[in-house]
């Protein structure tokens, strides 16, 4: 499906809708199954999009919007002051950061629940249960009670943190001191660290057993999730633009290239996704209307039109190389289920 402008942020897949913010032309939503345009909202999304339930939360320069996901209708608007990080929308909450504060809203109606003074935040926070984890640019992770905004703990890091991943009582976060930290979400204690030779890139990804992350040395790493032992590494022929994403049993690392390799969770090559123009964004939410994951990819450059593609994964082997996928609604890509 052709786009009228390059993306301002990666697309998001939510339910039966693909939502993408454009650098010019507002926010556009497509039907996941047909590829037809569902709606277009003439609002800027300079700081990106979050989705929770039936709400798309749009962060403009100094305003937060709540749109009905099915229709694009504006449900609420909140003047926030200059926003410094992408919005977090999760579990009925919408969280926005300005240079000096973080504010929690109800995602349903945009009402403010609490505001707290904190240090500067430039990356999206994370939620796990009733705890909000803030990546403070000055070099720490702060945990707040999600219901009240009260501080639970603060853990200093050796550098500015990236976007944290909070899961099953732990917080995984990379930092500019070339380190990945694993932190106990209950008390803030650092459980283990992994130091590498270059600054990590993007958010880490985890499954039941392993943790995956990339750094600007162009290496994808697989670690033991429990104690951080390195299980394997895989060199990439390009610089990653974001952290690794799951696609079925595979791992895909976004980058500004025309060919994206897909690896299994042991670091072995599965297949390649090849395009005629440069990849400009890969979906950071992979939950669709089917029982298997889907991924949206945006391609385009100065010589080629901006296009959004939908990739579906099969739950049945065999694993086979894929041809160039067609635009939305897409083409089936057989990738075996995790073992």
N, C-alpha and C positions, 0 to 999 in steps of 0.2 A: 504494500500500500504506500503510495507516494505521500510525502510530507511537504508542506509549504515552506519549511524553514528547518535549520539544524536544531537538534535537541538542546535544551538548557540543562537537562539532567537525564539520567537513565529512565527508560519507561518503567511503569509499575503494572503488574498484573494482579487484579483483585476480582475474585468471583468470575463473572462472565465479561469483564471489561479490561481493556488495556488503556492506560492513561499515560500521556506524555506531555511534558511541558516543552514548548518551543521557544527559541530565542526571540522570535517575533511571531505573533499570531496567537498568543495565549496558550491555553491548555486544550488538548484534543483527546477525546475518548473514542475507542473503536470497540465494536462487538467482537468478542474473542473468537466466536465460531464462524462468523461470516466476513469479518474484516471491514464491514460497513461503518461509517462514521456515526456514532451515537449522539454526540454533542460536541460543541465547541464553546469554551468560555473565554471571553475577552478579558482575562485577568493575567497580569504578569506573575511568573513563578520564578523569580530570580534566585530564591533560596531553596527551590525544589518542592516536592510533593510528598505527603504522607497519606496513607489510606488506612481507615479503621472501620470495619463494618460497612455501612452504607454511606460513609462520608469520605470525601477526598479533602484533605487539608492542604491548602495552597499557601505558601509563604512568599509574599511579595516583599518589596523593599522594607516597608514599615507597617505592613498589614497582614493579618492572618484571615483566610477565608475558609469557610466550611461549605462545600458543595455537595449536593445530592449526587451520589455516584451513578445512579441510573439515568439521571436526566441532565446533570450539570447545573441545575437550579441552585442559586446562592441561598443557603439556609441561614448563615450568619456571617458576620464580619467583626473583627476585633482590631482596633488600632493598637499597635504594640510598641512603637518606636522602632528604630533601626534594628532589623534582625541580623544575627551574625552566624546562624547555623541552620541547616535543613530542619524542617519540623519533624517531630516524633509524634506519630499517631498510633496508639496501641491500647487495646482493652478499655475503650471508652474515654481515653485521655488524649489530649493534644498538648504538646509541650513546646514552648517557643523560648529562644534565648536572645537577649539583647546584650549590649556591651557590659552591663552591670547587673542584670537580673535574669532569672529564669521564672517563667510563669506557666502554671498548669491550668488548662481549660477543660471543660466538658466537651468532648468531640461532638456530642449530639446537638448542642445549642450555642456553644461558644462562650458560655458563662465562665468567669474566672473563679477558680477554687482557691488558689493561693499564689502569691508572688514572693520570691526570696532573692535577696542580694547575694550574688556569687561572683567569682572571677570570670574572666572572658571565656566564652565557649565558641568554637568554630566548627566542631564536628557534631553529628547527631548523637544525642544521649541514648540510653538504653533502659528498658524496663524488664525486671524479672520479679514476678509476684507483686508485692506491695512496695518494692524498692525502685527508686529512680537513680540511675548512675550517670553522673555528669563528668565529661572529660574537660577538665579545667586547663586552659591553654598554658597557664603558668607552670604546669607540671604536676598535676595530681588528679586522682579520681575521688569524687565526693559522692557519697550515698545519702539520699534523702528519703524520708518516709513519703511515699507517693500520695497518701491521703492528706497529709498536713504540711509537707514541705520541711519538717524538722530534720536536722542533720543527724545521721546515725554514725558515720565515720568519714574520715578523710585519709587517703593513703598517698604520700608523696611518691612520685616517679622520678626517673633520671632525665626526663625530657618531656616535651609537649605530647600529650596522648592523641592518638587517632580516634576513630569511631569504635567504641567498645561493643563487644558481644557479650550479653548476659544470658546464661543458660544453666539450669539445674544447680543454682546456688553458687555459681562461679562467674567471674568477670574476666574476659580475655581481652586484652588491649595492647596494641603496639604503640611505641613511642619513638620520638625523634632521636633518642640516644641509642638507636639500633637494637632495641630490645623488645621482646614480647613478654608481657607480664600476665601471670595467672593469679587472680586475687580471690580470696574467700569472700563471697558476697555477704556473709553474715557479720563478719567482724573486721573486714578490710585487710587481713593479713596476706602478705604475698606468699603464695605457696611454692611457686617455682618461676624461673625466668629462662628465656632463651635469647642469647645475644648472637647477632649476625654481623656481617661485614658491611651492611648498607642499611639505610633507613627503610623500615617496613612500609608497605603500601596498602592502604585500604583496611577493611575489616577482616578479621580472621573468620574461618568457617569451621564448624565442628560436627561430627557425627557421634555415634555411640562410643567409638573407640579412639578416634584420631582427631587431631587439630591440624588445620591447613592454613598457611599464610604465605604471602609473597613479599619480596623486598626489591629495592631498586638495583640490586645486583642481578636482577632478572632470573631469580631462582624461586621455584615453587617448592615448599617444604611440607612434609608430612611428619607430625610429631605424635608421640603417645599422649593421649589426652590426660592421663592420670598423673604422669611424672615428667613429661616433657622430653623424653629421650627421642632423638631424631631417628625416624624410621627410614626415610628416603628423601632424596632431593631430585629435582628435575629442572634442568636449564631451559629457559624460554628464549626463543630467537627474537624477542621484542621486549620493550619496557612495559610492565603492567600499568594499566590506568586505574585499577581498582582491585579489591581483594577477590579471592576465588569464589566461584558460585557452583552450586550443585546442579547438574543436569542429569536426572536419572541416577545411575550408579557412577556417573562421571563427574569430573571437575573441569571447569572452564575458567580461564583467567582473562578478563577483558583487556584489550590493548588496541591501539590505533594501527591496525594491520588489516590485510585482506584475508588472511588465513588464521583461524583460531584452532589450535590443537585441543583435543579433549582427552583427558587422562582418566584412568580408573583410580580408585582410592588407594592403590598401591604404587602409583606413579607410572604405570605402564600406559603406553599410547593406546587409545581406543579408536579415534577417528580424527578427521579434520573438517572444520566448517570453512568453506571457501566462498569468497564473495568477489565481485568485480570492482568494488570500491571499498573504501576504508570503513572499518567498524568504529562508530562514534558513541555507542552506548549499548549496554546489555542490562536486561531487567534485573533489579535487585530484590524482587519478590517473585516467587515461582509457584504460586498456588492458583490453580485454575478451576474450571468447572468439571474437569475429568478426574479420574482416580490416579492419574499420573501427572508429573510436573510438566509445565510448559515454560518456555523462555522466549522473551522478545528481544530482538537485536535491531539496532538502527545503524544503517550504513549511509555513506555519502561523502562527497568532497567537492572541490571546486569544479571538477570535470564531470561529476556524476550526480544524479538527483538523490535527494534525501529519501530514504525508503525504510519502512519498518517491516520486519519479518517475524513470523511466529514459528517457533520450533516446538514440536511435540516429541515426547519420548515414548518408546514402546516398552511394555513390560515383558516382552517375550524375546528371547534370543532367536536367531544368532545376531551377534554384533557384526555389522557390516559398515564399510565406508559409506558416506552419504554424498549425494550430488548437491549442487548448489540449490538451497531451498527456495521455494517460491514464496512470493509475498503473501501476507495474510489472506486467507486463513491458514496457509502453511502446508507443510509436507511432513509425513511421518518419518522420524529418525529413529531407527531401532537401536536402543542402548539397553544392555542387559540389566536386570534389577540387581541391587547390592547383594553381595554374598556375606 
